[in-house]
């Protein structure tokens, strides 16, 4: 099913993981005061200023913290926390009806609140990589700060609001962007690129 995702075919699953399995993510990441977050490159903004982005008047950038679990350039785990994903790959494959899966990159994003943000603002629409892939996005907390999907004319075609244990799966060639929260203090997302 998911391997054949076409543009604008965005699948959303609520309560994706069993409660006990999702609690692993909460305990080790969301509520772990010692979890190692790192300021994203390019002065902490959400994306680099390169050809892989779409400019728009509704774009606002601000700090983002990341944690690389599996590095795209090496294809190897970059963190001991990667085991949280490894332990759940079979479950993910079964739930999405996939025969196999190759994880190309896995990272966590933490966006902090912008108090003067507006609901129509979002980060820069982008694609994660220039090769065929799908994206598995797991929201780790309830938050405002929708994920938006845009068409080639920069029109928003879909919004997904972060909700703990909600998963969004889509073709990685779809331009998408997160949004910094303005009501809640943080927005935490697990982002996995796979084929």
C-alpha positions in Angstrom: 0.0 0.0 0.0 2.5 2.6 1.1 5.1 1.8 -1.5 2.7 3.0 -4.1 2.0 6.4 -2.6 1.4 9.0 -5.3 1.6 12.7 -5.0 -0.9 14.2 -2.6 -1.8 10.7 -1.2 -1.1 11.3 2.4 -2.1 8.5 4.8 -2.8 9.5 8.5 -3.1 6.9 11.3 -4.2 7.7 14.8 -3.1 5.6 17.8 -0.5 3.9 15.5 1.5 2.1 18.1 0.2 0.1 21.0 0.0 2.2 24.2 2.9 0.4 25.8 5.2 0.8 22.8 4.4 4.4 22.4 5.2 4.9 26.1 8.8 3.9 25.2 9.1 7.0 23.0 7.5 9.2 25.7 9.7 7.8 28.5 13.0 7.9 26.5 12.5 11.1 24.5 9.5 13.3 25.4 9.8 13.2 29.2 13.5 12.5 29.4 15.2 15.7 30.8 18.6 14.3 29.8 17.7 13.5 26.2 20.5 15.0 24.0 19.1 17.6 21.6 21.4 19.5 19.2 20.8 22.8 17.6 20.2 22.3 13.9 22.8 23.5 11.4 22.4 26.8 9.6 22.0 28.8 12.8 19.4 26.3 14.0 16.8 26.9 11.3 14.6 24.1 10.0 16.1 23.9 6.5 19.2 24.9 4.6 19.0 27.7 2.0 19.5 25.5 -1.1 17.7 24.5 -4.3 15.6 22.0 -2.4 13.1 24.5 -1.0 10.1 26.6 -2.0 9.9 30.2 -1.0 6.5 31.7 0.1 5.2 34.7 2.0 3.8 32.5 4.7 7.2 31.0 5.6 8.7 31.8 9.0 11.8 30.2 10.3 13.1 29.8 13.8 15.2 27.5 16.0 15.0 23.8 15.7 16.7 21.1 17.7 17.5 17.7 16.2 18.8 14.3 17.1 20.1 12.1 14.2 19.2 8.5 15.0 20.4 7.0 11.7 22.6 9.1 9.4 21.7 9.4 5.7 25.3 9.5 4.5 26.5 6.4 6.3 23.2 4.4 6.7 24.4 3.5 10.2 23.0 4.3 13.6 24.2 7.5 15.0 22.6 7.2 18.4 21.9 4.6 21.0 18.3 5.7 20.9 18.0 4.2 17.4 17.1 0.9 19.1 13.7 2.4 19.9 13.0 2.3 16.2 14.8 -1.0 15.5 12.6 -2.8 18.1 9.5 -1.6 16.3 10.3 -2.1 12.6 8.5 -5.4 12.3 5.4 -3.8 13.8 5.6 -0.8 11.5 6.0 -3.1 8.4 3.0 -5.2 9.5 0.8 -2.2 10.2 1.7 -0.6 6.8 1.5 -3.9 5.0 5.1 -3.7 3.8 7.1 -6.8 2.9 10.4 -5.1 3.7 11.8 -1.7 4.6 15.1 0.0 4.2 15.6 2.9 6.5 17.6 5.6 4.8 17.5 8.2 7.5 15.9 8.7 10.9 15.9 11.8 13.0 14.0 13.6 15.8 12.9 17.3 15.5 12.0 19.5 18.4 10.6 22.9 17.5 10.0 25.5 20.3 7.2 27.9 20.6 7.1 31.2 18.7 4.7 33.3 20.7 4.0 35.8 17.9 3.5 33.0 15.3 0.2 32.9 13.4 -1.7 29.8 12.2 -1.1 30.5 8.5 2.7 30.6 9.0 4.8 27.5 8.4 8.4 26.6 7.9 9.9 26.4 4.4 8.4 23.6 2.2 11.0 21.1 1.2 11.7 17.5 0.3 14.1 15.5 2.5 16.1 13.9 -0.3 16.5 13.8 -4.0 15.8 10.1 -4.5 12.7 8.0 -4.4 11.6 7.4 -0.8 8.7 7.6 1.5 8.4 9.4 4.8 7.1 8.0 8.1 6.4 10.8 10.5 5.4 10.1 14.1 4.2 12.9 16.4 5.5 12.4 19.9 3.3 15.0 21.6 0.0 16.9 21.3 0.8 20.3 19.9 -0.3 23.0 17.5 2.1 23.5 14.6 0.6 21.7 11.7 2.5 19.8 9.0 1.5 21.3 5.7 1.8 19.8 2.3 2.0 22.1 -0.8 1.6 21.6 -4.5 3.9 23.0 -7.2 2.1 26.4 -7.0 2.8 26.6 -3.3 -0.8 26.1 -2.4 -1.5 24.1 0.8 -3.2 20.9 -0.2 -3.4 19.3 3.2 -2.7 20.1 6.9 -2.1 17.5 9.6 -2.2 18.6 13.3 0.3 17.0 15.7 -1.3 14.5 18.0 0.6 12.1 20.2 0.9 8.7 18.5 -0.4 10.0 15.2 1.5 8.8 12.1 1.6 10.4 8.7 3.0 8.5 5.7 3.6 10.0 2.3 5.7 10.0 -0.8 8.9 11.8 0.0 8.8 13.8 -3.2 5.9 15.8 -1.8 6.9 19.2 -0.6 6.0 19.5 3.1 6.8 21.7 6.1 6.4 21.8 9.8 5.2 24.8 11.8 6.5 26.1 15.0 3.8 26.0 17.8 2.4 29.2 19.1 0.1 27.8 21.9 2.1 24.8 23.2 5.7 25.0 24.3 7.1 22.4 21.9 6.5 20.1 19.0 8.4 16.8 18.7 8.4 14.6 15.6 10.1 11.4 14.6 10.9 11.5 10.9 12.0 8.4 9.1 12.9 8.3 5.4 12.6 4.8 3.9 12.2 2.7 0.8 
